[in-house]
Amino acid sequence: MITFRLDGGFTEAQLDQVYSETFQVLEEIGVEVGDDEIRQYLGELPGISVRGTRVCYAPSLVKEWIEVIKEDNLEYAYNRKDGRIRMVGPYMGQYYHDPDTDEVRLATGADMSLAVKLCDALDFYGPSPIHLQTVPPPVRQVTTFKICVENSREVGGWGPAATEKDGYWLCQIGEAAGRQPPHCCMEIPISPLRLNHKALRMIYNRRNQDDQLTGMVLGGGVVPMPGATAPIFAPACFIQSMAEALAAYITPQLIDPRVQGYCSFGGKLFDLRRMTPSIMFPETALYTSLVRQVIQRFLGETMGGQLADVGIMKRFEDYSVDGFGSPQATLELGFRIALDILAGARTFLGVGGYGDGFCPVTAVIEADLVNHFTKFIAGCAYRYEPGINLRTMTEALEDKNYLAHPTTLEYRELYLIPELVFRHDTRPELVAAAWEKAQQIVAEHDYALPEDVQRNVTEVYEAACADLLEGK
């Protein structure tokens, strides 16, 4: 038996075992690819062997690709290369929580524009916080992406492409806007040890064409659940997950080197009593810390923190309006952020999440807390010069306290942030202040595409709508 605790995870020897057994799984078990033509194509490549419906990878090939991944991994859930603290909104939620009416509804275009502007002003990147549902289904992806490129610098690039046409037009809109890829995304691993051959077919069909889906990123995105879709014990669940993530990055680029990839896994614990993914709990923190160790061992990268499933505003609502907010919400959010920071996280995911959607109040409150915690990553600087200790104590004896001493006044602001959360005693006050701040941020947001670029985006979007809605 191996015991893991919150104050200690894998040893170096155990990480070496995970590393070596991951290569063994890819070589001896491989991943299922349910497309005969694609399997035959892959089987003719060096370092690949096919056994029935499974594609297997030589360790030497995988090790070569790991070095590529380290340099070019388009995974937004990892720390950014520049070391800055960054935030990511919830992934493509359908709903919008209106702070004015307390209504939760399918987001309109206006709701989405506000959400994207707010995220941009708060320096978010990653996928759109909302997946627009109030337009016809064939144009949901392109309309969502158009609103993102019109109102933000980085938000929106990891939206899903439901069809090959979707992928084509999303890439065209991204290129017209002058955006850096990715313009759309496809998660292809399916636990246990299977790849989505329909997504692979999208790029296989275009591998010899000039208009390949340049700007589409394929990969994993692996979401194993121990005891449900992965082994329940460590390290087996992590070995399977890393094998799936590596295969999902490597395989599309073996089909067409122009396609970009991302490699990651996270997953959630599975509540075997309720047969559903479990809520945030200490076991979840332990699982996440072990995941980080494995990713660091393979890729030299650190996974970000995840706030979306904490549901802070929902917990605020469940508590008395006379109280500050749910103690459980405060504990969970603080516990999550602090552990993530201590584990090296510099990216925080799901900020602004509200059920299956986005809430501007939640975004402002959670961004406020993340910014508060991250202020202390570099450490707090306190004054120190020879003689200051005794001098301060001597001077303060006249008042018999330190409240009015200059050294106290100098640091007063240090203890008055976060800007919002600890300055309001009741939930209504906090929500009102956060909503006022959100509206102010959006009103001051001044990003817009240049007129000529906007015309190009509009022309591409209209052509996409005509194509996608043809015959509907």
N, C-alpha and C positions, 0 to 999 in steps of 0.2 A: 504494500500500500504506500502511496505517496500523499503526504499532507501538505496542503497549501494554505497559507494564512495571508491576511491583508498586509502584514509587514514583511512578506517574503514570497516570491513566486518561483519560477523555474531557476534551477541552478544552471551554470554554464554547461555542465555535462548533460543535463536534461534537454537544454536547447540544442546541443549538438545532436542528440538523438532525434528530436523533432526534425531537424534539418536533414539528416541522412535518411530517415524513414519517409519523408515527403518525396524524395527522389525515388525511393523504392516503390511507393504507391504509384507514381506516374509511370514508372517503367514496367511494373508487373501487373497492375490493375488497369491503369489508364482511365480515360473518360469515354462515356458513350456519346457517339455522334450518329444520330439516326437518319443519315442521308448517304445512300450508297455512292453517289457520284463524288461527294466531298471526301468521303473516306478513301476512295480510290485515289483521288488527287493527292491527299495528304500522305497516303502510304507510299507514294513514289518519291517523297522528299527524304533527304538524308536525316538520320536521327529519329525517324518516325517508323513505327511498325503498327500494323492493324491486326487485331485478333477478334474476329467476328464483327460485332458492332462497336468495338472499343478501339480507341486510338491511344497508343502508348508512346512515351517520349523518353529518349535516351538521356541519362543524367548529364552527359557532356553538352547536349543541346540546351537543356533547361538552364544549366549554369551560364552558358553564353547569354541567354535571354535575360537572366537575372541582372547581369551587368547593364543591359539595355534599359531594363525597367528602372534601375537606380537613377538613370539619367533622364528618362522621359516617361514619367508615370502621371497621366492626367487624372489623378484621383483627388477630388476636392475634399475628401474626409481626412487627408493627411495635412500636417503642417505645411504652410507655404515655404518656399525656398528662401524667402527674404527674412524669415524669422519674426515677422510682425504678427501681432495678435489679430486674427481675423474671425469673422462670424459668417455663418451660413444660415439661411432661413429654413423652414420646414420644406420637405420635398413634395412639391406639386400637389398641395392640398386642394380640395374642391370648394371649400367653404370659406366665408369671410364673417368674422365677428364684428358687428357694427357697434362701437362704443356709445354712439348717440342713442340707439334704440335697444341695445342689448340683444338684437336679433342675430341669429346665426342663419345665413342663407347661402345659396349658391352665388359665388362671386360674379358681379357684373364687370364689364370692361372698366368702368370708373373705379370700382373697388380695387381691381387689380392694378390699375395705374397708380393709385395711392400707395398700395403695398410695395410696388416695385420702386417708386420714388423714395419711400421711407427706407427701404433696404439699401438702396444706393447711397443715400445720404449718411447711413450708419456704416458705410464701407463694407457691405456684404459682398460676397461673390457666390458662385455655385448655381444650383438650379433655381427656377422660378419658385417663389413661395406659394403661388396659386396656379392651378391648371384650369383654365377657363372652361366652364361647362355650359355657359349661356349662349353659345354659338353652335351651329350645326356640327355634329360629330366629325365629319371629314376635315374640318378646318380648325379643330381645337388646338392641335399642336402648333400650326403656323401662326394662328392669331395670338396664342400665348407668347410665342417667341418674338413676334413683331412688337408687342407691347413692351417686352423686356428690352429689346435693343433700342427702342425709342426713348426709354426713360431711365436707362442705367448703363453703366460702363462695363460691368462684368456679370450681372445677374442673368440667368436664363440659359446658359450654354449647355447644360446637361439634361435637357428635356428629352423625353422618349420619342422615338420614331416608330409609329405603329405599323407603317408599311414602307415599301421601297420608295413610293412617291413622296411620302412624308419626309423621309430622309433626304431625298433630293432637294425638295423645296426649302427645308430647314437650312440645309447647307447653302443654298442660293441666297436666302435672306441674310444669313450670317456674313457671307462674303460681300454682299451689297452694302452691309452696314460697316464693313471694315473691321469686324470682330475677329479676335484671335480664337482659333478652335479650342474646345469642341463647340460645334453648333447643335449637335444632337448626340444622343447616347443610347446604347443598348446593353443591358445587362444580360449575359448569356449563360452563366453557370446555374445549374439546377441541382441542388443537393438531393441525393448523394451522387456525386461524380458523373454528372451528365451535362452536356452543352446544348444550348438552344440552337438546333440545326436550322430553324427557320430564319433566325437572325444571321447565321453564317451564310445562308443561301442569298441573302440580300447583297452581300459583298461579293460572293462567288459569281453571281450573274454579271457583275460589273467589272470583274477583275481585269478584263482586256479593253475596257472602254476609257476614253479620255475623261468623261464626266463621272469618274468614280466618286463615291460619296466622301470626298476629301473634306474633313471637318467632322466626320462621324467618329465617335470613339466607342469601341466595343471592349468588353471585358467583364470583370467581377470586382465589386458588387456581390460577394458570396454572403448569404445569410443563413448559415446552418443553425439548427436548433438542437442542442444536445439531448438525446433521448428520443427525438422525433425524426430528424433528417440527418443526424450525425451521431457518432458514438457518445454516450452520456459521460464518459470519463475522460479526464486529461491524462496524457496529451493527445489521445487518438482523435478527439474532435478537432483539434487544431491542425493535426497532420492532414486530415481529410480536407479541411477548409483551405489550407495553404496550397495543397495540390490543385484544388478546384480553381483558386484564384490565378495561379500560374498558368494553368491550361487555358483559362479564359483570356488571358492577355496574349499568350503566344500564338494560339491557333488562328485567330483572324489575320494576324500579320504574316503568317506562313502562307495564307491564301492570297493576300495582296499586301505588300509592304507599305502601300500608301495609307492604309488604315492605321489610325492611332489606337492606343490601348490604355487601360487602367487596371491595376492589380490591387485588390484589397479584400479583406473579409472582416466581418464584425460579428453579426449574429446576436441572438438573444437567448437567454435561458428559457426553458419551456416548463410551464407549470403542469406537472404530470397529474395533478389532482383535478385541475379545471380544464386540462387539455387546451391551453392557450398560452401565448407568450407571457412570461411573468412580468410583474411590475418591478420598478427599481427597488433594490434591496442590497444589503451587503454582499450577497453572493454574486450579484450582477457586477459590482465593483471589482470583485476578485476575478471574475471571468474576463472583464475588460482589461485588467492589468496583465493577465496572461496573454491575451491577444496582442497587446502592445509589444510584449517581449518577443513574441514570435515574428511579428512584422519587422521589428528592429533587427532581429537576427538575420532575416532574409534580405531585407531591402534597405536597411539603414535609415528607415523613416519612422516617425512617430504618429500614431493615430490621434485625431482630435477628440474632443469631448462631445457628448450627445445630450442635449437638453430637451428634445421634443417630447419624450415620453414622461417627463416629470409632470407636465400639465399644471403649472403653478397657478394660472388664473382659475382653472376649474376648481382647484382646492381652495382658493380664496372664496369662491362663490359658495362652497359648502359650509363655510364658517360663518359665525355671527357677524352681522354688519357692524357691530360695535367693537369687534376685535380687529387687530391689525391684519390678520390673515391666518390661514391654517398653519399651525405649528408643524404639521407633517410636510407641507409644501416648503416651508422655510428650511427645515432640516434636510429634506431631499435635495433641494437645489444647491444649498451651501455644501452639503456632503459631496455632491456630484462635481461641482466646479472645483472645490479644493483638491479632491483626489485627482482630477484630471490635470490640474496645474502641477501638482507634485509629481505626476507621472510624465510630465513633459509636454502636455497638450498645449498648443498655441492656436488651434482652430477649434471653434465651438459650433456645433451643428444644431439645427432645429430651433434657432432663436426666433421667437414669435409664433411658435406652434400653438394651435388651439383646436384640440380634437383633430379632425381631418381637414385642417384649414389654417388660416392665418388671422392673427389679431394684432392690430397696431399697438394696442396698450401692452400686450404681452411682450412684443418686440422691444419696446422702449424700456420696460422694467427689466427684462432679462439682459439686454445690452448694458443697462446701467450697472447691474450686478457683475457681469463679466468684466466690464471696464474697471470696476472697483477692485475686484480680485487681481486682475492683471497688473494693476498699479504696483502691487507688492512683489511681483515676480523678480524684479531687479533688486528688491530689498528697500527698506526705509532708511534714509539718511538722517541721523540725528547729530546735533552739534557736538563737537568734541575738540577742546583745546586745553592746554595746561591751565589748571587752576579753576576751571569752570564748575566742577562738582562742588567743592567747598564754598566757592563764592556764591553760587545759586542758593545753597542751603542757608548760608548766613543772611543773605538778603531777604529770603522768604520768611525768616523768623519774625520779622516785624509784623507781618500780616497773619502769621500762624497758619498760612496755607499758600498754595502756589497758583491760585486761580488768576491773579492779576499780574503775575510775574511775566516779564517780557519773553522769557523762553517758552512759557505756556501759550501766550498769545501767538507766538510765532508758529506753533504747531496746531492751533485750534482747527483750521480747515482740514487738517489731516484726518480728524476724527468726525467730520461732518459729512463725509461722503460714504456710501453712494449718494448721488445727488437727490434721488427720489425716495428710495425704499425706507430709509430710517428717519426721514423727515416728516412722515405722515403717520398719524396714530390709528386711522381707520381705513378700511378698504375703500369706501367711497371717496375719501380724500386722495388716496394714492391713485386710484383709477382716473379721477378727474385731472389730477396733475399730469399723469402719464399721457392721457389723451390730448391735453393742451400742448404738451411738449411735442407729441407726434405731429399734430396739425401744424405747429410752428416749423418743425423740421421740413415737412412736405412743402409748406409755403415758401420756404427759403431755398428749396432744391432748384437748381438752375441748369441741370444737365439737359441738353437737347442735341439731336443730330444736326449737322450742317444741312442747309436747305437742299443742296444737290444730292447729298447722301440720303436724306429723307425721301426725295423723289425716287431715287433708285430702289429704296426699300419698298415704297408703296407700289411701284410698278411690278416688282417681283412678287409681292404679296397678292396683288390683283391677279397676276398670271397663275399663281398657286391656287387661289380660290376657284378660278375658272376651271382649272384642271381637276382639282380634287372634288368639286361639286358637279362635274359633268355627269349628266344622266341621273342626278339625285332628285 
